[in-house]
């Protein structure tokens, strides 16, 4: 339950620290005193939305002194406190509200959650299957073209670096005769003619060697000539070997030209600059064609999964429908009995469950609350009930749900709007009975309700150094009598009002 509320730097509240007991807690105050501010601060503390302008300093969310995101706070707080604000009467007109009430009454929350999980899995699987079918259809439309492109590239037996090798070979083959002539001239220079270069260098080195004994420096020069001769011999042998590899072959030149023409043509066709890019394109086409095959192979198991999930959803939705049909009369009877106790003795209440033809997140059903207060025929509750009747019905619904949910704290903001007199008296007694099993906090303007509380708090405004501030304090004894009297007669509190207030409070104690 809500044991203590501390509010700081919120709207007209600089600091407020108040403890609450259990049972039925009443909060009253004049119009504009700040009851809505108090409720707004509490709602914000429980994860509700609020206008940031009313928060003087940025707020952060904590649970057990640990920072948590707003969604986590809201989810946690929903198990502690339920706030019924004035506008929540409008929930009766919403499609999902009657369904949720019936499910909570019937104890179907876990089954609905499990069904919703299966339904989400079905949506995801259907989306995956639709995407797969789209890919398969696209692949079928372009498969012939992709296969034709792949065959062209695959049959070309592409190899990275081949183009450069062919261009070099083509250049050599095209100038083979010229190369041969120049190689022959070089070889002739080395060993041909009357004075072959290699033999001449050998004789020169020998001559310098003969005079080295007389002048050692010539010996060193002779060694250098010998080294040059050996190097030149190696050059001659390598030139000869390379020359032997140069063969003029019109057939090979024609083959190289044809291969180059093929590679250049493929580059132009596919809009690339290198053979490496052609290889990459070939591999990509291969992967796309393989993926298309995998998609077709994977469709059948995915389709089976979708069908299995559809069947599971239909089974769980059907089970929910049957459970709701079974629980609906009991819920209707309970609400009808409760509403009749609030001076609607002829009220009739029916919970209508209608199965649709499509499964959704919460099953097949649409649930409607049908109501008749004056023998005019059953109609949708939100359309036929007056404001006071809606207040009574909503109180009965909240009282019923509180029992089934095990909610520790229930807060009502003028749940008694639109009623007065003996009806207010009976609503107050219903709130008091609820307070016997849980903490109920009721903000009210009705003295008949206010007198039923086991504790009573007054919200008021007071001017101070910091300006007008909202405060709250507990009322006891004569202070509580005067507040009840004010609610009875207004600001001009008469002796009769004081006496009547005392009677109300005394009756409730008895």
Secondary structure, DSSP 8 states (H G I E B T S, - for coil): ---EEEEEEETTEEEEEEE--SSEEEEE--TTSSHHHHHHHHHHHTT----GGGBSS----EETTEE--HHHHHHHHTTTEEEE-GGGGGGGGSHHHHHHHHHHHHT-HHHHHHHHHHHHHHHHHHHHHHHHHHHHHHHHHHHHHHHHHHHHHHHTT--TTHHHHHHHHHHHHHTHHHHHHHHHHHHHHHH-SSS-HHHHHHHHHHHHHHHTTT-HHHHHHHHHHHHHHHHHHHHHHHHHHHHHH----HHHHHHHHHHHHHHHHHHHHHT-SSHHHHHHHHHHHHHHHHHHHHHHHHHHHHHHHHHHHHHHHHHHHHHHHHHHHHHHHHHHHHHHHHHHTTT-TT-EEEEEEEEEEEEETTEEEEEEEEEESSSS--EEHHHH--HHHHHHHHHHHHHHHHHHHT-SEEEEESTTTT--HHHHHHHHHHHHHHHTTSEEEEE-S-HHHHTT-SEEEEEEEEEETTEEEEEEEEE-HHHHHHHHHHHHH-SS--HHHHHHHHHHHHHHH-
